[in-house]
Amino acid sequence: MRSPRFLLRGFKPARELLDGGLGPLERRVMDFLWAVREARVRDVRDHLGSAVAYTTVMTTLDRLFKKRLLTRRKHGRAFVYAPAVSRAEWDVRLASELFDGLLERHRQAPLPILSRLVDTVSDRGRQLLDELDRLVREKRARLDDERTDPSQRRRA
């Protein structure tokens, strides 16, 4: 059963939350770099169009580098930027922080959060729900193994 959607005025839409605190220009830059793998400031600016100043692109790339989302190497007089993490790694980190935060906030009564997760997964189809079930069974087995053999400890 789907819960009703409602608008929280003054709050960021879910899409913006999933952008992990990136501004709209930062997100466009990351999307471009994930697609092309590496680029110079000029390449990024050409992609974004002339409405964005070269110095703005340069500042944005530097900011993303300082946030450790990009790497850079010197090529002649220019830097070549590349993503430090894949899009999938970025999404996993965001999901982890989101789930950790929600479960911490509701540590006394986490069941509604977990129930909503199961509902959301099942709304997308039986196959995805089966996949979640498989992941839970695998995690239980690893935890059981760790309990019986402490030398098997590893982070999953």
N, C-alpha and C positions, 0 to 999 in steps of 0.2 A: 504494500500500500504506500503510495507516494504521499509525503507530507506536503501541505500546501506551501506554495512559494509566496513570499511576501517581501516587500521592499523596505529595507532599513535606510531611511533617509539619513544622509550624512556619513554613511559607511561606504567603504569601497566595495564595488561589485566583486564577486568571486574571481573573475578573470584577473583583476588587478592584484588580488591577494596571491594568486598563483604566479604572478610575475615576480614574486619574491622581493618586493620593494624596489624593483627597477622602474625607472621613469619610462615614459613612452619612447623617447629617443634611445635610451639604453637598450630597451627591449628590441627595437628595430635593428640596432647595431648587432646585438647578440644573434638575432634570427639570421641576419645576413652572414655573419661569421660562421655560424653553425652550418650554413649551406655551402659556403665556399672554402671553409677550413682555415684560410689565412688571407690577410689583405693589408695593404698600406692605407694610410689616412686618405689618400687621394681616391683609392678604389672604393672605400666606404662612402666618401662624399659623393662620388659619381653615382653610386647606387641610390643614395638618399635624395639626390637632386640638388639643384642650385638654391633651393629655399633654405638650406642649412649651410651655414658658413663653415669654411674649412677649419677655422680655429675652434668652432663649437664641436666639430667632429673630433678634432685632436684632443680637446679637453675631455670629451665623453670617453674616448678610448683610454686616455690616461686614468680617468676615474675608475673604469672597469678593470684596468690593470691593477690599480691600488686596492680594489675590492677582491683581487685574486681570481677574477673570472676570466681574465685574459693573460696570456704570456706575450712577450715581445722579444724580438731580436733585431739587432742593428743590421741593415742591409744598405750599404753605402751611407748616405746621409739620412736615410729615413728608417723608421721602425716598421717591422712587419708584425702584425698582431694575429694571434690565433687563440681560439677558446682553450681555457685551462681545464674545462670540464665539458663533457658532452651534454647535449640537451637532456638525455635520459638521466644522467647523473645529477644534473641540476633539478629535474623534477623529483627524483628520489629524495634529494636533500630537503626540498621544500615540503614534500609529503611527510617526511620524518619529523621536521620541525612542527608542522601543523598538528600531526597526531600526538606528538609528545606534549605540545602545549594544551591541546584539548583534554587529553587524559590526565595531565597534571592538574588542570583546572577542576576536573570532575573526579578526582582520585577517590573521593568517598562514595561516589555512585557513578561508575563508568559505563554501566549497562546501556543507558540511552544512546551514548556515543557509539558504542560497539554495535548496537542494534541498527542505528542509522547507517553505519558502514555496510552491514550485511544487506539492508534494504536497498541501498544505492547500488551495490554490486549485483544483487538479484534483479533489479530493474533493468539492467543491461544484458540480462540473459542467463539462462541456466548454465551455459558453458563457463562463464566467468565465475559464477557461484561455485561450480565444481572445482575450478582452479583455486579459488580461495580455500575451499575445504582441503584440497591436496596440500597446499602450503601450510595450513594449520597442522595437518597430520605429520608432515615432514618436520616441522619445528618441534612438535611434541616428542617425536622419536629422537631428535638430536638432544633435547633437554633430558630425556630419560637416559640416553647414552652418557651424558656428562655426569649425571647423578651416580651411575654405576661405575664409571671409570673416569676419575678426575683428570687423568693425563690426556683425555680426549677433548679437553676444553678448547673451544674455539668460538669466535664470535660469528654468528650466522646472520 
